[in-house]
Amino acid sequence: MPFLEISMWQGFEDHKKEKLISELTDVVMRIVECPKEAVHIIIREESRENWASGGVQHSKKFKKES
């Protein structure tokens, strides 16, 4: 049973997460040769304040799109 865990910033629209889940499921099914029901995906959303790279919080590095 393939299990994918995705960490991403908060704020992505539901339709984008739905597309991500759908397309990742299709890729896993094709490569691993398993049924759709065997693919499990969890999305963990983090605030930009709790995510950093290069010593800088992403809330300061990237401006949230309006």
C-alpha positions as CSV (number, residue, x, y, z in Angstrom):
1,M,0.0,0.0,0.0
2,P,1.8,3.2,-1.1
3,F,1.6,6.1,1.3
4,L,2.5,9.6,0.2
5,E,2.9,12.5,2.7
6,I,3.1,16.0,1.3
7,S,4.1,19.1,3.2
8,M,3.1,22.4,1.7
9,W,2.3,25.9,2.7
10,Q,-1.2,26.7,3.9
11,G,-3.5,28.5,1.6
12,F,-3.6,26.4,-1.6
13,E,-7.1,26.2,-3.0
14,D,-9.0,23.0,-2.7
15,H,-9.2,22.4,-6.4
16,K,-5.4,22.5,-6.6
17,K,-5.1,20.0,-3.8
18,E,-7.7,17.8,-5.5
19,K,-5.7,17.9,-8.8
20,L,-2.5,17.1,-7.0
21,I,-4.0,14.1,-5.2
22,S,-5.6,12.8,-8.4
23,E,-2.5,13.1,-10.6
24,L,-0.2,11.7,-7.9
25,T,-2.6,8.8,-7.4
26,D,-2.5,8.1,-11.2
27,V,1.3,8.2,-11.3
28,V,1.7,5.8,-8.3
29,M,-0.9,3.4,-9.8
30,R,1.0,3.3,-13.1
31,I,4.5,2.9,-11.6
32,V,3.7,0.6,-8.7
33,E,1.0,-1.2,-10.5
34,C,-1.5,-1.1,-7.7
35,P,-5.3,-0.3,-7.5
36,K,-6.4,3.2,-6.9
37,E,-7.8,2.2,-3.5
38,A,-4.3,1.2,-2.3
39,V,-2.9,4.7,-2.7
40,H,-3.0,6.8,0.4
41,I,-2.1,10.5,0.4
42,I,-1.9,12.9,3.3
43,I,-1.3,16.7,2.9
44,R,0.2,18.5,5.9
45,E,-0.2,22.3,5.6
46,E,2.3,24.5,7.4
47,S,2.2,28.3,7.9
48,R,5.0,30.2,6.2
49,E,6.1,31.4,9.6
50,N,6.9,27.8,10.5
51,W,8.8,27.1,7.3
52,A,12.3,28.4,6.5
53,S,15.2,28.0,4.2
54,G,18.6,29.6,4.2
55,G,17.9,30.9,7.7
56,V,14.9,33.0,6.7
57,Q,11.2,32.3,7.4
58,H,9.2,31.9,4.2
59,S,6.7,34.4,5.5
60,K,9.5,37.0,5.2
61,K,11.1,35.6,2.0
62,F,7.8,35.2,0.0
63,K,4.9,37.5,0.0
64,K,1.5,35.7,0.1
65,E,-0.4,36.1,-3.1
66,S,-3.6,38.1,-2.8
